[in-house]
Amino acid sequence: MDDGLRMVQSRACGAWTLPGDPTCAGVARRLFRMVASGLALEPDAIDDGVTMVSELAANTLHAQQGHPAPANPELWLYLRGSGPRAELVCKVFDTIPGWVRGHAPGRSIARAPAEAMSGRGLEVVHALSAGHWGHHLSRARLVGTGLRGKTVWFGLPAPEAGRSLGRTAGRESPASAGEAVDELEKDLDTRGFAGKLTRADDPGADMAAFSIASGLTVWCRSGAAWLRAPGTSVQQWGYYDLVEVAEQTVQAHEATVAMTERGTLAEVSRTCG
């Protein structure tokens, strides 16, 4: 079994570097189909996902025209939710600041002008995902520790995979809060946060927590994880969603940094739904 597929099935994020040339979309399509087929998604959903990931990958090439990126784009795939509400989340990450048309897209996509060289890809994603897509600031998983950029994502129902979350590939869910935070810390370390987490554990109460910055705290207790970030309400997940907890933590950190720096990437942050 492909390592990336096994990772997606075992409560982790499968990640691949995409080529920075015209083969980018084709590679993204092949990888998405391989993973989605292994997770027993409906055939129509797989076909829609293949089309959407192709558009997202192609958009990164359009954006690089005249603005070379410091690193190749990345494809991330992971499971979010559980049981009948589980979904396969697909994200394409790039390090290109801003958007090729100058403005971050919203939930309602205006049709691109007939002469436009880009912009239709997100129209397709919006339509095929029934509006279940988004974008946010993030950091690379595979290249350059802490390399900053943005992702565009969509989600597709994966109820069959959701029924076995936490039990696949011989990997059980964390038995304690300390183990859950260990897993989160390992993920965040690879994305430039090594040595930057302030952690506190209380094994007797089965509770562990860490903070990255002022007002940005994650804590785990008795099978649940919470995130408190500036300007947002507290969010909660089960341990089967630790990939999503880490993603939301990185997103919250990068959004806070962008607002502080008032950089060009500040406009692309939107809450990941």
Contacts in CASP RR format, 6 or more apart in sequence:
PFRMAT RR
TARGET T0000
AUTHOR 0000-0000-0000
METHOD contacts of the structure
MODEL  1
MDDGLRMVQSRACGAWTLPGDPTCAGVARRLFRMVASGLALEPDAIDDGV
TMVSELAANTLHAQQGHPAPANPELWLYLRGSGPRAELVCKVFDTIPGWV
RGHAPGRSIARAPAEAMSGRGLEVVHALSAGHWGHHLSRARLVGTGLRGK
TVWFGLPAPEAGRSLGRTAGRESPASAGEAVDELEKDLDTRGFAGKLTRA
DDPGADMAAFSIASGLTVWCRSGAAWLRAPGTSVQQWGYYDLVEVAEQTV
QAHEATVAMTERGTLAEVSRTCG
2 34 0 8 1.000
4 14 0 8 1.000
4 15 0 8 1.000
4 16 0 8 1.000
4 35 0 8 1.000
4 77 0 8 1.000
5 34 0 8 1.000
5 35 0 8 1.000
5 38 0 8 1.000
6 169 0 8 1.000
7 13 0 8 1.000
7 14 0 8 1.000
7 15 0 8 1.000
8 14 0 8 1.000
8 35 0 8 1.000
8 39 0 8 1.000
8 77 0 8 1.000
8 78 0 8 1.000
8 79 0 8 1.000
8 88 0 8 1.000
9 38 0 8 1.000
9 39 0 8 1.000
9 79 0 8 1.000
9 161 0 8 1.000
9 168 0 8 1.000
9 169 0 8 1.000
10 166 0 8 1.000
10 168 0 8 1.000
10 169 0 8 1.000
10 170 0 8 1.000
10 171 0 8 1.000
11 79 0 8 1.000
11 165 0 8 1.000
11 166 0 8 1.000
11 168 0 8 1.000
11 171 0 8 1.000
11 173 0 8 1.000
11 240 0 8 1.000
11 242 0 8 1.000
11 243 0 8 1.000
12 78 0 8 1.000
12 243 0 8 1.000
13 76 0 8 1.000
13 77 0 8 1.000
13 78 0 8 1.000
13 141 0 8 1.000
13 187 0 8 1.000
13 243 0 8 1.000
13 247 0 8 1.000
14 35 0 8 1.000
14 76 0 8 1.000
14 77 0 8 1.000
14 78 0 8 1.000
15 74 0 8 1.000
15 75 0 8 1.000
15 76 0 8 1.000
15 77 0 8 1.000
15 141 0 8 1.000
15 142 0 8 1.000
16 27 0 8 1.000
16 31 0 8 1.000
16 74 0 8 1.000
16 75 0 8 1.000
16 142 0 8 1.000
17 72 0 8 1.000
17 73 0 8 1.000
17 74 0 8 1.000
17 142 0 8 1.000
17 143 0 8 1.000
18 24 0 8 1.000
18 27 0 8 1.000
18 28 0 8 1.000
18 57 0 8 1.000
18 60 0 8 1.000
18 72 0 8 1.000
18 73 0 8 1.000
18 74 0 8 1.000
18 75 0 8 1.000
18 92 0 8 1.000
19 27 0 8 1.000
19 72 0 8 1.000
20 60 0 8 1.000
20 61 0 8 1.000
20 64 0 8 1.000
20 69 0 8 1.000
20 72 0 8 1.000
20 73 0 8 1.000
21 61 0 8 1.000
22 61 0 8 1.000
24 57 0 8 1.000
24 58 0 8 1.000
24 60 0 8 1.000
24 61 0 8 1.000
24 73 0 8 1.000
25 54 0 8 1.000
25 55 0 8 1.000
25 57 0 8 1.000
25 58 0 8 1.000
25 61 0 8 1.000
26 54 0 8 1.000
26 57 0 8 1.000
27 57 0 8 1.000
28 53 0 8 1.000
28 54 0 8 1.000
28 56 0 8 1.000
28 57 0 8 1.000
28 75 0 8 1.000
28 92 0 8 1.000
29 50 0 8 1.000
29 53 0 8 1.000
29 54 0 8 1.000
29 57 0 8 1.000
31 75 0 8 1.000
31 77 0 8 1.000
32 46 0 8 1.000
32 49 0 8 1.000
32 50 0 8 1.000
32 53 0 8 1.000
32 75 0 8 1.000
32 77 0 8 1.000
32 90 0 8 1.000
33 46 0 8 1.000
33 50 0 8 1.000
35 77 0 8 1.000
35 88 0 8 1.000
36 45 0 8 1.000
36 46 0 8 1.000
36 49 0 8 1.000
36 50 0 8 1.000
36 88 0 8 1.000
36 156 0 8 1.000
37 46 0 8 1.000
39 79 0 8 1.000
39 88 0 8 1.000
39 158 0 8 1.000
39 160 0 8 1.000
39 161 0 8 1.000
40 158 0 8 1.000
40 160 0 8 1.000
40 161 0 8 1.000
41 88 0 8 1.000
41 156 0 8 1.000
41 157 0 8 1.000
41 158 0 8 1.000
41 160 0 8 1.000
42 157 0 8 1.000
45 156 0 8 1.000
45 157 0 8 1.000
48 128 0 8 1.000
48 129 0 8 1.000
48 156 0 8 1.000
49 90 0 8 1.000
49 128 0 8 1.000
49 154 0 8 1.000
49 156 0 8 1.000
51 124 0 8 1.000
51 128 0 8 1.000
52 90 0 8 1.000
52 124 0 8 1.000
52 125 0 8 1.000
52 128 0 8 1.000
52 129 0 8 1.000
52 133 0 8 1.000
52 154 0 8 1.000
53 75 0 8 1.000
53 90 0 8 1.000
53 92 0 8 1.000
55 120 0 8 1.000
55 121 0 8 1.000
55 122 0 8 1.000
55 124 0 8 1.000
55 125 0 8 1.000
56 90 0 8 1.000
56 92 0 8 1.000
56 121 0 8 1.000
56 125 0 8 1.000
56 152 0 8 1.000
56 154 0 8 1.000
57 73 0 8 1.000
57 75 0 8 1.000
57 92 0 8 1.000
58 121 0 8 1.000
59 92 0 8 1.000
59 100 0 8 1.000
59 118 0 8 1.000
59 119 0 8 1.000
59 121 0 8 1.000
59 122 0 8 1.000
59 152 0 8 1.000
60 69 0 8 1.000
60 73 0 8 1.000
60 92 0 8 1.000
60 94 0 8 1.000
60 96 0 8 1.000
62 100 0 8 1.000
62 117 0 8 1.000
62 118 0 8 1.000
63 69 0 8 1.000
63 94 0 8 1.000
63 96 0 8 1.000
63 99 0 8 1.000
63 100 0 8 1.000
63 118 0 8 1.000
64 96 0 8 1.000
65 100 0 8 1.000
67 96 0 8 1.000
69 94 0 8 1.000
69 95 0 8 1.000
69 96 0 8 1.000
70 95 0 8 1.000
70 147 0 8 1.000
71 95 0 8 1.000
71 140 0 8 1.000
71 143 0 8 1.000
71 144 0 8 1.000
71 147 0 8 1.000
72 143 0 8 1.000
73 92 0 8 1.000
73 93 0 8 1.000
73 94 0 8 1.000
74 92 0 8 1.000
74 93 0 8 1.000
74 94 0 8 1.000
74 140 0 8 1.000
74 141 0 8 1.000
74 142 0 8 1.000
74 143 0 8 1.000
75 90 0 8 1.000
75 91 0 8 1.000
75 92 0 8 1.000
75 93 0 8 1.000
76 89 0 8 1.000
76 90 0 8 1.000
76 91 0 8 1.000
76 92 0 8 1.000
76 93 0 8 1.000
76 141 0 8 1.000
76 151 0 8 1.000
77 88 0 8 1.000
77 89 0 8 1.000
77 90 0 8 1.000
77 91 0 8 1.000
78 88 0 8 1.000
78 89 0 8 1.000
78 243 0 8 1.000
78 244 0 8 1.000
79 86 0 8 1.000
79 87 0 8 1.000
79 88 0 8 1.000
79 89 0 8 1.000
79 158 0 8 1.000
79 161 0 8 1.000
79 162 0 8 1.000
79 165 0 8 1.000
79 243 0 8 1.000
80 86 0 8 1.000
80 87 0 8 1.000
80 88 0 8 1.000
80 89 0 8 1.000
80 155 0 8 1.000
80 241 0 8 1.000
80 243 0 8 1.000
80 244 0 8 1.000
81 87 0 8 1.000
81 162 0 8 1.000
81 165 0 8 1.000
81 237 0 8 1.000
81 240 0 8 1.000
81 241 0 8 1.000
81 244 0 8 1.000
82 162 0 8 1.000
82 165 0 8 1.000
82 238 0 8 1.000
82 240 0 8 1.000
82 241 0 8 1.000
83 159 0 8 1.000
83 162 0 8 1.000
83 163 0 8 1.000
83 165 0 8 1.000
84 159 0 8 1.000
84 162 0 8 1.000
85 159 0 8 1.000
86 157 0 8 1.000
86 158 0 8 1.000
86 159 0 8 1.000
86 161 0 8 1.000
86 162 0 8 1.000
86 163 0 8 1.000
86 165 0 8 1.000
87 155 0 8 1.000
87 156 0 8 1.000
87 157 0 8 1.000
87 158 0 8 1.000
88 155 0 8 1.000
88 156 0 8 1.000
88 157 0 8 1.000
88 158 0 8 1.000
88 161 0 8 1.000
89 153 0 8 1.000
89 154 0 8 1.000
89 155 0 8 1.000
89 244 0 8 1.000
90 153 0 8 1.000
90 154 0 8 1.000
90 155 0 8 1.000
90 156 0 8 1.000
91 138 0 8 1.000
91 151 0 8 1.000
91 152 0 8 1.000
91 153 0 8 1.000
92 151 0 8 1.000
92 152 0 8 1.000
92 153 0 8 1.000
93 138 0 8 1.000
93 140 0 8 1.000
93 141 0 8 1.000
93 149 0 8 1.000
93 150 0 8 1.000
93 151 0 8 1.000
94 149 0 8 1.000
94 150 0 8 1.000
94 151 0 8 1.000
95 140 0 8 1.000
95 147 0 8 1.000
95 148 0 8 1.000
95 149 0 8 1.000
96 149 0 8 1.000
96 150 0 8 1.000
97 149 0 8 1.000
97 264 0 8 1.000
97 265 0 8 1.000
98 104 0 8 1.000
98 150 0 8 1.000
98 264 0 8 1.000
98 265 0 8 1.000
98 267 0 8 1.000
98 268 0 8 1.000
99 105 0 8 1.000
99 268 0 8 1.000
100 118 0 8 1.000
100 119 0 8 1.000
101 112 0 8 1.000
101 116 0 8 1.000
101 118 0 8 1.000
101 119 0 8 1.000
103 267 0 8 1.000
104 135 0 8 1.000
104 267 0 8 1.000
104 268 0 8 1.000
104 269 0 8 1.000
104 270 0 8 1.000
105 122 0 8 1.000
105 135 0 8 1.000
106 270 0 8 1.000
107 126 0 8 1.000
107 131 0 8 1.000
107 134 0 8 1.000
109 122 0 8 1.000
109 123 0 8 1.000
109 126 0 8 1.000
111 123 0 8 1.000
112 118 0 8 1.000
112 119 0 8 1.000
112 120 0 8 1.000
112 123 0 8 1.000
122 152 0 8 1.000
125 133 0 8 1.000
125 152 0 8 1.000
125 154 0 8 1.000
126 133 0 8 1.000
128 154 0 8 1.000
129 154 0 8 1.000
129 155 0 8 1.000
129 156 0 8 1.000
132 154 0 8 1.000
132 155 0 8 1.000
133 152 0 8 1.000
133 153 0 8 1.000
133 154 0 8 1.000
133 155 0 8 1.000
134 152 0 8 1.000
134 153 0 8 1.000
134 154 0 8 1.000
134 270 0 8 1.000
134 272 0 8 1.000
134 273 0 8 1.000
135 150 0 8 1.000
135 151 0 8 1.000
135 152 0 8 1.000
135 153 0 8 1.000
135 268 0 8 1.000
135 269 0 8 1.000
135 270 0 8 1.000
136 150 0 8 1.000
136 151 0 8 1.000
136 153 0 8 1.000
136 251 0 8 1.000
136 254 0 8 1.000
136 255 0 8 1.000
136 268 0 8 1.000
136 269 0 8 1.000
136 270 0 8 1.000
136 271 0 8 1.000
136 272 0 8 1.000
137 148 0 8 1.000
137 149 0 8 1.000
137 150 0 8 1.000
137 251 0 8 1.000
137 254 0 8 1.000
137 255 0 8 1.000
137 258 0 8 1.000
137 265 0 8 1.000
137 268 0 8 1.000
137 269 0 8 1.000
138 148 0 8 1.000
138 149 0 8 1.000
138 150 0 8 1.000
138 151 0 8 1.000
138 247 0 8 1.000
138 250 0 8 1.000
138 251 0 8 1.000
138 254 0 8 1.000
139 146 0 8 1.000
139 147 0 8 1.000
139 148 0 8 1.000
139 149 0 8 1.000
139 191 0 8 1.000
139 192 0 8 1.000
139 250 0 8 1.000
139 254 0 8 1.000
140 146 0 8 1.000
140 147 0 8 1.000
140 148 0 8 1.000
140 149 0 8 1.000
140 191 0 8 1.000
141 190 0 8 1.000
141 191 0 8 1.000
145 190 0 8 1.000
145 191 0 8 1.000
145 192 0 8 1.000
145 194 0 8 1.000
146 191 0 8 1.000
146 192 0 8 1.000
146 193 0 8 1.000
148 254 0 8 1.000
148 265 0 8 1.000
149 254 0 8 1.000
149 265 0 8 1.000
150 265 0 8 1.000
150 268 0 8 1.000
153 272 0 8 1.000
165 240 0 8 1.000
166 172 0 8 1.000
166 173 0 8 1.000
166 240 0 8 1.000
173 223 0 8 1.000
173 239 0 8 1.000
173 240 0 8 1.000
174 180 0 8 1.000
174 182 0 8 1.000
174 183 0 8 1.000
174 220 0 8 1.000
174 223 0 8 1.000
174 239 0 8 1.000
174 242 0 8 1.000
176 203 0 8 1.000
176 206 0 8 1.000
176 208 0 8 1.000
177 201 0 8 1.000
177 206 0 8 1.000
177 207 0 8 1.000
177 208 0 8 1.000
177 219 0 8 1.000
177 220 0 8 1.000
177 221 0 8 1.000
177 222 0 8 1.000
177 223 0 8 1.000
178 201 0 8 1.000
178 203 0 8 1.000
178 208 0 8 1.000
178 220 0 8 1.000
180 208 0 8 1.000
180 220 0 8 1.000
180 223 0 8 1.000
180 225 0 8 1.000
180 239 0 8 1.000
180 242 0 8 1.000
181 199 0 8 1.000
181 201 0 8 1.000
181 208 0 8 1.000
181 209 0 8 1.000
181 210 0 8 1.000
181 218 0 8 1.000
181 220 0 8 1.000
183 242 0 8 1.000
184 210 0 8 1.000
184 218 0 8 1.000
184 220 0 8 1.000
184 225 0 8 1.000
184 242 0 8 1.000
184 245 0 8 1.000
184 246 0 8 1.000
184 249 0 8 1.000
185 197 0 8 1.000
185 199 0 8 1.000
185 210 0 8 1.000
187 242 0 8 1.000
187 243 0 8 1.000
187 246 0 8 1.000
188 194 0 8 1.000
188 197 0 8 1.000
188 212 0 8 1.000
188 246 0 8 1.000
188 249 0 8 1.000
188 250 0 8 1.000
189 195 0 8 1.000
191 250 0 8 1.000
193 212 0 8 1.000
196 212 0 8 1.000
197 210 0 8 1.000
197 211 0 8 1.000
197 212 0 8 1.000
198 210 0 8 1.000
198 211 0 8 1.000
198 212 0 8 1.000
199 208 0 8 1.000
199 209 0 8 1.000
199 210 0 8 1.000
200 208 0 8 1.000
200 209 0 8 1.000
200 210 0 8 1.000
201 207 0 8 1.000
201 208 0 8 1.000
201 209 0 8 1.000
202 208 0 8 1.000
205 221 0 8 1.000
206 221 0 8 1.000
206 222 0 8 1.000
207 219 0 8 1.000
207 220 0 8 1.000
207 221 0 8 1.000
208 219 0 8 1.000
208 220 0 8 1.000
208 221 0 8 1.000
209 217 0 8 1.000
209 218 0 8 1.000
209 219 0 8 1.000
209 220 0 8 1.000
210 217 0 8 1.000
210 218 0 8 1.000
210 219 0 8 1.000
211 217 0 8 1.000
211 218 0 8 1.000
212 249 0 8 1.000
212 253 0 8 1.000
213 253 0 8 1.000
213 256 0 8 1.000
214 230 0 8 1.000
215 228 0 8 1.000
215 229 0 8 1.000
215 230 0 8 1.000
216 228 0 8 1.000
216 229 0 8 1.000
216 230 0 8 1.000
216 249 0 8 1.000
216 252 0 8 1.000
216 253 0 8 1.000
216 256 0 8 1.000
217 227 0 8 1.000
217 228 0 8 1.000
218 225 0 8 1.000
218 226 0 8 1.000
218 227 0 8 1.000
218 228 0 8 1.000
218 245 0 8 1.000
218 249 0 8 1.000
219 225 0 8 1.000
219 226 0 8 1.000
220 226 0 8 1.000
220 239 0 8 1.000
223 238 0 8 1.000
223 239 0 8 1.000
224 236 0 8 1.000
224 237 0 8 1.000
224 238 0 8 1.000
224 239 0 8 1.000
225 236 0 8 1.000
225 237 0 8 1.000
225 238 0 8 1.000
225 239 0 8 1.000
225 241 0 8 1.000
225 242 0 8 1.000
225 245 0 8 1.000
226 234 0 8 1.000
226 235 0 8 1.000
226 236 0 8 1.000
226 237 0 8 1.000
227 234 0 8 1.000
227 235 0 8 1.000
227 236 0 8 1.000
227 245 0 8 1.000
227 248 0 8 1.000
227 249 0 8 1.000
227 252 0 8 1.000
228 234 0 8 1.000
229 248 0 8 1.000
229 249 0 8 1.000
229 252 0 8 1.000
229 256 0 8 1.000
230 252 0 8 1.000
230 256 0 8 1.000
232 252 0 8 1.000
232 271 0 8 1.000
235 248 0 8 1.000
237 244 0 8 1.000
237 245 0 8 1.000
247 272 0 8 1.000
248 272 0 8 1.000
251 269 0 8 1.000
251 272 0 8 1.000
254 265 0 8 1.000
254 269 0 8 1.000
255 266 0 8 1.000
255 269 0 8 1.000
258 265 0 8 1.000
258 266 0 8 1.000
258 269 0 8 1.000
259 266 0 8 1.000
END
